[in-house]
């Protein structure tokens, strides 16, 4: 007989959000479980381990108030499913895709397995098309490409929330009338941060193209593990069923990994680096790899996961494993933040591995790749000169080195730095980049083709003079 229709009374053990039920027949991994308390209240859970003797169940709302002898469990014979509908755009949902904004439930809704469907690697299409975020340091130097996974590595207290909100408000596909939506997934965030995001999207009208999934810091950690999967299930529906382009912003992946560690500890699993479970790499991959494009389908899913590096340590397991799975990273700098630079993107350690395929003639502009390469090179030279100046003093520097110092200051305060509501086109970004490079004599611009220098450099100098 299947475990589906049977109700089992009593549980063998309760530990954190985990219960163990013995002598259960024909139950599958990831199966949905109804957990009934002696008060009559019902909670949901899912099967996370099956052995010959017992089944381990993760209870989403936690196990507070459960009695080992009186708890009744029923195995429902299906995985956890969440609603998907275009009506979810402009709405705020909890971890299970249920509305929490005070408006009515969705009129038309289909339900989909929260784990999504594995994408055949041979069906993937290479990401190529540029997405404009309106932020110069990203668009000009670490360009985001449709179908890419590009994380933002931040530190506690840095302005990543403001940056995330700005990207959600400004991100756009250039020159095409294709549908573009944002799925915003927040995990374990404080109430004031949740209010900030909601206000930011509502005041600017961006909310109409945004579906928000909110999991707050005081919600059970187990729900945090469901939240990104629920949001990505909607993103897949919008991208591959509705032919839309979807940007998924996930914040904060560190809170997600902490929840994973907490659940792993409750199951008494052998910990790996810094107490995180050994399967954290494959678990993160199961989220990140749900980005991409499928051959023959119009839609795409692009991901920007945001994580706060504990102690600003880029070698910590969370940024370290994320870096292996994703295609680059944008790193925020505490030193730049202290100088009042917003967004404090440190381009020396930032990188977009797919940038070269999404820029250039007919995508952004013919000179884009050359200009970005020259900016990276000149900024590296500026950092070397700055280190030298701290030893011998600025007056001991040669004329050329002083020009690089001027370039670096202009680069940080004119090109990287911009207003929190300032939305720059790629043409404006490249114009500011040439303006910044004009501090250097043209013979220093060795990474730029002579025809581009002839076309863009003199007119910038003329404008300045």
C-alpha positions as CSV (number, residue, x, y, z in Angstrom):
1,X,0.0,0.0,0.0
2,X,1.3,3.5,-0.8
3,X,2.3,5.9,2.0
4,X,0.1,8.5,0.4
5,X,-3.3,7.8,1.9
6,X,-2.1,6.7,5.3
7,X,-1.9,8.8,8.5
8,X,0.8,7.9,11.0
9,X,0.5,8.8,14.6
10,X,3.5,9.8,16.7
11,X,7.1,10.6,15.7
12,X,10.3,8.9,16.8
13,X,12.2,12.2,17.4
14,X,12.1,16.0,17.0
15,X,15.2,18.1,16.5
16,X,15.1,21.7,15.4
17,X,12.9,21.8,12.2
18,X,13.4,18.0,11.7
19,X,11.1,15.1,12.7
20,X,11.7,11.4,12.2
21,X,8.8,9.1,11.4
22,X,9.4,5.3,11.7
23,X,7.9,2.3,9.8
24,X,6.6,4.4,6.8
25,X,5.9,2.6,3.5
26,X,6.5,3.6,0.0
27,X,7.5,7.3,0.5
28,X,9.7,9.2,-2.0
29,X,12.4,11.8,-1.5
30,X,11.1,15.4,-1.6
31,X,7.5,14.3,-1.1
32,X,5.2,16.8,0.6
33,X,4.1,15.9,4.1
34,X,1.1,17.2,6.1
35,X,2.0,17.4,9.8
36,X,-1.0,17.7,12.2
37,X,-0.6,19.0,15.8
38,X,-2.7,17.9,18.7
39,X,-4.4,21.4,18.5
40,X,-5.6,20.6,15.0
41,X,-3.2,23.0,13.3
42,X,-1.6,21.6,10.2
43,X,1.9,22.4,9.0
44,X,3.7,21.3,5.8
45,X,7.0,19.6,5.5
46,X,9.0,17.6,2.9
47,X,10.8,14.3,3.0
48,X,14.6,15.0,3.0
49,X,15.9,11.5,3.8
50,X,14.5,7.9,3.4
51,X,16.0,4.8,5.0
52,X,14.6,1.3,5.4
53,X,13.6,2.1,9.0
54,X,12.6,5.8,9.0
55,X,11.8,8.9,7.1
56,X,13.3,12.3,7.9
57,X,10.9,15.2,7.4
58,X,11.8,19.0,7.4
59,X,8.8,21.0,8.8
60,X,8.5,24.4,7.0
61,X,7.0,26.4,9.9
62,X,9.2,24.7,12.5
63,X,8.4,22.1,15.2
64,X,7.5,24.4,18.1
65,X,4.5,22.9,20.0
66,X,4.7,19.5,18.4
67,X,4.2,16.5,20.7
68,X,6.1,13.3,19.8
69,X,3.2,11.1,20.7
70,X,0.3,13.1,19.4
71,X,1.6,14.5,16.1
72,X,0.0,12.9,13.0
73,X,1.8,12.8,9.7
74,X,0.3,12.1,6.2
75,X,2.4,11.7,3.1
76,X,0.8,13.4,0.2
77,X,2.5,11.6,-2.7
78,X,3.6,14.8,-4.6
79,X,6.4,17.4,-4.3
80,X,5.9,20.9,-3.0
81,X,4.2,23.0,-5.6
82,X,3.9,26.8,-5.9
83,X,1.5,28.9,-8.0
84,X,2.7,30.5,-11.2
85,X,0.8,33.2,-13.0
86,X,1.5,36.5,-14.8
87,X,-0.8,38.0,-12.1
88,X,2.0,37.6,-9.6
89,X,3.8,40.6,-11.2
90,X,3.3,43.7,-9.1
91,X,2.6,41.5,-6.1
92,X,4.4,40.5,-2.9
93,X,4.4,36.9,-1.9
94,X,5.8,34.7,1.0
95,X,8.1,31.7,0.5
96,X,5.3,29.6,-0.9
97,X,4.1,32.1,-3.5
98,X,1.1,33.1,-1.4
99,X,0.2,36.8,-1.5
100,X,1.1,38.8,1.7
101,X,0.3,42.3,0.3
102,X,-3.3,42.4,1.4
103,X,-4.7,42.0,-2.1
104,X,-6.8,39.1,-3.3
105,X,-5.4,35.7,-4.3
106,X,-4.5,35.2,-8.0
107,X,-7.5,34.5,-10.2
108,X,-5.8,32.1,-12.7
109,X,-3.1,30.0,-11.3
110,X,-1.2,26.9,-12.3
111,X,0.9,25.0,-9.8
112,X,4.5,23.8,-10.5
113,X,7.0,21.7,-8.7
114,X,9.2,24.1,-6.7
115,X,12.4,22.2,-7.7
116,X,11.8,23.1,-11.4
117,X,12.8,20.9,-14.3
118,X,16.4,20.0,-15.0
119,X,17.7,21.8,-18.1
120,X,19.5,19.5,-20.6
121,X,22.9,21.1,-21.0
122,X,22.8,20.5,-24.8
123,X,19.6,22.5,-25.0
124,X,21.3,25.6,-23.6
125,X,22.0,28.6,-25.8
126,X,25.1,30.7,-25.2
127,X,24.3,34.0,-23.5
128,X,25.0,37.0,-25.8
129,X,22.7,40.0,-25.5
130,X,23.6,43.0,-23.3
131,X,21.3,44.1,-20.4
132,X,21.6,47.7,-19.5
133,X,21.5,48.4,-15.7
134,X,22.1,52.1,-16.0
135,X,25.1,51.7,-13.6
136,X,28.4,52.7,-15.4
137,X,30.7,50.4,-13.4
138,X,28.6,47.4,-14.4
139,X,27.6,48.4,-18.0
140,X,31.0,49.8,-18.9
141,X,33.4,47.4,-17.2
142,X,31.5,44.3,-16.0
143,X,28.7,44.0,-18.5
144,X,25.7,41.8,-17.7
145,X,24.5,39.5,-20.5
146,X,21.1,37.9,-20.9
147,X,21.2,34.4,-19.4
148,X,24.3,35.0,-17.3
149,X,24.8,34.4,-13.5
150,X,26.6,37.5,-12.2
151,X,26.8,37.7,-8.4
152,X,27.5,40.8,-6.2
153,X,30.0,40.2,-3.4
154,X,29.4,42.7,-0.6
155,X,30.2,43.1,3.1
156,X,27.9,43.7,6.1
157,X,26.8,47.3,6.2
158,X,27.8,48.2,2.6
159,X,25.2,49.7,0.2
160,X,24.3,46.5,-1.6
161,X,20.6,47.0,-0.8
162,X,20.5,50.4,-2.6
163,X,22.4,48.9,-5.5
164,X,20.0,45.9,-5.8
165,X,17.0,48.3,-5.7
166,X,18.6,50.5,-8.3
167,X,19.3,47.6,-10.7
168,X,15.7,46.4,-10.3
169,X,14.3,49.8,-11.1
170,X,16.6,50.5,-14.1
171,X,17.5,47.2,-15.8
172,X,16.3,47.1,-19.4
173,X,16.9,45.5,-22.7
174,X,17.9,48.1,-25.3
175,X,15.9,48.8,-28.4
176,X,13.6,45.8,-28.5
177,X,9.9,45.7,-27.5
178,X,10.3,42.4,-25.7
179,X,8.8,41.8,-22.3
180,X,11.3,42.2,-19.4
181,X,10.4,41.4,-15.8
182,X,12.2,41.1,-12.5
183,X,11.7,38.4,-9.9
184,X,13.1,39.8,-6.6
185,X,13.8,37.2,-3.9
186,X,14.7,38.3,-0.4
187,X,15.8,35.8,2.2
188,X,16.2,36.4,5.9
189,X,16.1,40.2,5.6
190,X,15.2,42.6,8.4
191,X,11.7,44.3,8.4
192,X,13.2,47.8,7.7
193,X,15.1,46.4,4.6
194,X,11.9,44.8,3.4
195,X,10.0,48.1,3.8
196,X,12.9,49.9,1.9
197,X,12.6,47.6,-1.1
198,X,8.8,47.7,-1.2
199,X,8.8,51.5,-0.9
200,X,11.6,51.9,-3.6
201,X,9.7,49.8,-6.1
202,X,6.2,51.3,-5.4
203,X,7.3,54.9,-5.4
204,X,8.9,54.6,-8.8
205,X,6.2,52.4,-10.4
206,X,8.8,49.7,-11.0
207,X,6.6,47.3,-8.9
208,X,4.3,46.6,-11.9
209,X,7.1,44.6,-13.6
210,X,8.4,43.0,-10.3
211,X,7.3,39.9,-8.5
212,X,8.6,40.0,-4.9
213,X,9.2,37.0,-2.7
214,X,9.8,38.0,0.9
215,X,11.3,35.8,3.7
216,X,12.0,37.9,6.8
217,X,14.6,37.3,9.4
218,X,12.0,36.1,12.0
219,X,10.5,33.6,9.6
220,X,11.6,29.9,10.1
221,X,15.0,29.2,8.5
222,X,13.5,26.2,6.7
223,X,11.3,28.5,4.7
224,X,14.4,30.4,3.6
225,X,15.5,27.2,1.7
226,X,12.2,27.2,-0.2
227,X,12.1,30.9,-1.1
228,X,14.6,31.0,-3.9
229,X,13.1,27.9,-5.5
230,X,9.6,29.4,-5.4
231,X,10.8,32.6,-7.1
232,X,12.8,30.7,-9.7
233,X,9.8,28.5,-10.5
234,X,7.8,31.7,-11.4
235,X,10.8,33.0,-13.4
236,X,10.9,29.8,-15.4
237,X,7.2,30.1,-16.2
238,X,7.6,33.7,-17.3
239,X,10.7,33.0,-19.4
240,X,9.9,29.7,-21.0
241,X,6.1,29.6,-21.1
242,X,5.4,33.4,-21.6
243,X,8.5,34.1,-23.8
244,X,9.7,36.9,-21.5
245,X,13.2,38.0,-20.4
246,X,13.5,37.7,-16.6
247,X,16.2,39.2,-14.3
248,X,16.2,37.3,-10.9
249,X,17.8,39.2,-8.0
250,X,18.5,37.0,-4.9
251,X,19.5,38.7,-1.6
252,X,21.1,37.6,0.7
253,X,22.6,34.2,-0.3
254,X,24.5,34.3,3.0
255,X,21.3,34.1,4.9
256,X,20.2,31.2,2.7
257,X,23.5,29.3,3.5
258,X,23.1,30.0,7.2
259,X,19.7,28.4,7.1
260,X,21.2,25.4,5.2
261,X,23.8,25.0,7.9
262,X,21.2,25.2,10.7
263,X,19.1,22.5,9.1
264,X,22.2,20.3,8.5
265,X,23.2,20.7,12.2
266,X,19.6,19.6,13.3
267,X,20.1,16.4,11.2
268,X,23.5,15.9,12.9
269,X,25.2,15.7,9.5
270,X,29.0,15.7,9.4
271,X,30.0,19.4,8.8
272,X,32.4,20.6,6.2
273,X,34.3,23.9,6.0
274,X,33.2,26.3,8.7
275,X,30.3,24.1,9.7
276,X,28.5,24.3,6.4
277,X,27.2,21.0,4.9
278,X,29.4,19.2,2.4
279,X,26.7,19.3,-0.2
280,X,26.5,23.2,-0.1
281,X,28.2,23.4,-3.5
282,X,25.6,21.1,-5.3
283,X,22.8,22.9,-3.4
284,X,23.9,26.3,-4.6
285,X,24.4,24.9,-8.1
286,X,20.7,23.7,-8.0
287,X,19.7,27.4,-7.6
288,X,22.3,29.1,-9.8
289,X,22.0,26.7,-12.7
290,X,18.3,27.6,-13.2
291,X,19.6,30.6,-15.1
292,X,20.1,30.6,-18.9
293,X,18.6,30.4,-22.3
294,X,17.1,27.4,-24.1
295,X,17.5,26.9,-27.9
296,X,14.3,27.5,-29.8
297,X,12.8,29.5,-26.9
298,X,12.6,33.3,-26.9
299,X,12.8,33.9,-23.1
300,X,15.8,33.9,-20.8
301,X,16.6,34.0,-17.1
302,X,19.5,36.1,-15.8
303,X,20.6,35.9,-12.2
304,X,22.2,38.5,-9.9
305,X,22.7,36.8,-6.5
306,X,23.8,39.1,-3.7
307,X,25.8,37.9,-0.8
308,X,27.5,39.6,2.2
309,X,30.9,38.0,2.7
310,X,31.4,37.3,6.5
311,X,34.3,39.4,7.7
312,X,34.7,40.7,4.1
313,X,36.5,37.5,3.4
314,X,36.3,36.6,-0.3
315,X,37.8,33.1,0.4
316,X,34.9,32.2,2.8
317,X,33.0,29.1,1.5
318,X,29.9,31.0,0.4
319,X,31.6,33.5,-2.0
320,X,34.2,30.9,-2.9
321,X,31.7,28.2,-4.0
322,X,29.5,30.9,-5.7
323,X,32.5,32.0,-7.7
324,X,33.0,28.5,-9.0
325,X,29.4,28.2,-10.3
326,X,28.8,31.7,-11.7
327,X,30.3,33.7,-14.5
328,X,32.2,36.4,-12.7
329,X,31.5,38.7,-9.8
330,X,31.0,42.3,-8.9
331,X,32.9,43.2,-5.7
332,X,31.9,46.1,-3.4
333,X,34.8,47.9,-1.6
334,X,34.6,49.2,2.0
335,X,37.5,51.6,1.2
336,X,35.5,53.2,-1.7
337,X,32.3,53.4,0.5
338,X,34.3,55.3,3.1
339,X,35.3,57.8,0.4
340,X,31.7,58.4,-0.4
341,X,31.8,56.6,-3.7
342,X,28.4,55.0,-4.6
343,X,28.1,52.3,-5.9
344,X,31.5,51.2,-4.3
345,X,32.3,48.8,-7.0
346,X,36.0,47.8,-7.0
347,X,36.8,47.0,-10.6
348,X,40.2,45.5,-9.9
349,X,38.6,42.3,-8.4
350,X,35.4,42.5,-10.4
351,X,34.9,40.5,-13.6
352,X,32.2,39.5,-16.0
353,X,33.4,36.4,-17.9
354,X,30.7,36.7,-20.6
355,X,31.1,40.5,-21.2
356,X,33.1,40.1,-24.4
357,X,30.2,38.3,-26.1
358,X,27.6,40.8,-25.2
359,X,29.3,44.1,-26.2
360,X,30.7,45.7,-29.4
361,X,29.2,46.9,-32.7
362,X,25.4,46.4,-32.9
363,X,25.2,45.3,-29.3
364,X,26.6,48.3,-27.4
365,X,29.2,50.4,-29.4
366,X,32.2,49.5,-31.5
367,X,34.7,51.1,-29.0
368,X,33.3,49.5,-25.9
369,X,35.7,46.5,-25.5
370,X,38.8,48.7,-26.2
371,X,37.7,51.4,-23.8
372,X,37.0,48.9,-21.0
373,X,40.4,47.2,-21.5
374,X,42.1,50.6,-21.4
375,X,40.3,51.6,-18.2
376,X,41.3,48.4,-16.5
377,X,44.9,48.9,-17.5
378,X,45.0,52.6,-16.5
379,X,43.3,51.9,-13.2
380,X,45.9,49.2,-12.4
381,X,48.7,51.7,-13.2
382,X,46.9,54.3,-10.9
383,X,46.9,51.8,-8.0
384,X,50.6,51.1,-8.5
385,X,51.4,54.9,-8.6
386,X,49.2,55.5,-5.5
387,X,51.2,52.8,-3.6
388,X,54.4,54.5,-4.7
389,X,53.1,58.0,-3.6
390,X,52.5,56.7,-0.1
391,X,56.2,55.9,0.2
392,X,57.9,58.8,-1.6
393,X,55.2,61.5,-1.5
394,X,53.3,63.0,-4.4
395,X,55.9,65.6,-5.1
396,X,58.5,62.9,-5.8
397,X,56.4,61.6,-8.7
398,X,57.1,62.3,-12.4
399,X,54.6,64.1,-14.6
400,X,53.2,60.9,-16.2
401,X,52.6,59.4,-12.7
402,X,50.8,62.5,-11.6
403,X,48.5,62.2,-14.7
404,X,47.7,58.7,-13.6
405,X,46.8,59.9,-10.1
406,X,44.4,62.5,-11.7
407,X,43.0,59.8,-13.9
408,X,42.3,57.4,-10.9
409,X,40.6,60.1,-8.9
410,X,38.4,61.1,-11.8
411,X,37.7,57.4,-12.6
412,X,36.4,56.7,-9.1
413,X,34.5,60.0,-8.6
414,X,33.1,60.6,-12.1
415,X,32.7,57.2,-13.8
416,X,32.2,54.7,-10.9
417,X,30.4,57.2,-8.7
418,X,26.8,58.1,-9.6
419,X,23.5,59.1,-8.0
420,X,21.2,56.5,-6.5
421,X,18.5,57.5,-9.0
422,X,20.9,58.2,-11.9
423,X,20.1,56.0,-14.9
424,X,22.9,56.2,-17.5
425,X,22.7,54.8,-21.0
426,X,25.7,52.9,-22.3
427,X,26.4,55.9,-24.6
428,X,26.6,58.2,-21.6
429,X,28.8,55.7,-19.7
430,X,31.2,55.5,-22.7
431,X,31.2,59.3,-23.0
432,X,32.2,59.6,-19.3
433,X,34.8,56.9,-19.9
434,X,36.5,58.9,-22.7
435,X,36.3,62.0,-20.6
436,X,38.1,60.2,-17.8
437,X,40.7,58.8,-20.2
438,X,41.3,62.3,-21.7
439,X,43.4,63.1,-18.6
440,X,46.0,60.8,-20.1
441,X,47.9,61.7,-23.3
442,X,46.8,59.7,-26.3
443,X,50.1,57.8,-26.6
444,X,49.2,56.1,-23.3
445,X,46.0,54.7,-24.8
446,X,47.7,51.6,-26.2
447,X,44.7,49.3,-25.8
448,X,42.5,51.4,-28.1
449,X,42.5,51.1,-31.9
450,X,43.9,54.3,-33.5
451,X,40.6,54.8,-35.5
452,X,38.6,54.9,-32.2
453,X,41.0,57.4,-30.7
454,X,40.7,59.6,-33.8
455,X,36.9,59.3,-33.7
456,X,36.2,59.8,-29.9
457,X,39.3,61.2,-28.1
458,X,39.7,64.6,-29.8
459,X,36.0,65.6,-29.6
460,X,36.0,64.8,-25.8
461,X,39.2,67.0,-25.4
462,X,37.5,69.7,-27.4
463,X,34.4,69.6,-25.2
464,X,36.5,69.9,-22.1
465,X,38.6,72.8,-23.4
